[in-house]
Amino acid sequence: MIVRCLYASRPADALKGTFLDNILNQSRTNNPALGITGLLCVSDDLFIQVLEGGRDEVCELFNAIVRDPRHTHVRLLDYAEIDERMFGNWTMGHVSIAKLNPGMLLKYFKRPNLDPFETSGKATLALLSDLVATGSIVRRGD
């Protein structure tokens, strides 16, 4: 059985230098052995991440993220058993939130800014699905 976990968090410190690259490299190194795929969206003050894989592996990784001092205000937005992966082609895809089209944001949110803490997990996941469909995902290192 595979599951999808969608969460949002805030970075504990300002994202500087190689901070994001370290997180992506760690994900891209560790996730394949665990059978985990996903997507990470990042801005100066926000992480949104989708994790897909086996239930035990995804739950353990989510629990590790909750305990990770690099994250604060970790909130589970959606968790579901799934028939197929949405992000199966990425050990960890990456989207820069700063580069999102305001029109796309207005499709799912009441204002043209991404705030997953103020909307449903389904709306956030629909936005991420649109990003996959439109090719807005950066595939560095994958």
Salt bridges, closest charged atoms under 4 A:
ASP21 OD1 - ARG140 NH2 3.18
ASP45 OD2 - ARG10 NH1 3.84
GLU52 OE2 - ARG4 NE 2.76
ASP68 OD2 - ARG70 NH2 2.67
GLU81 OE2 - ARG55 NH1 3.50
ASP130 OD2 - LYS107 NZ 3.02
ASP142 OD1 - ARG28 NE 3.62
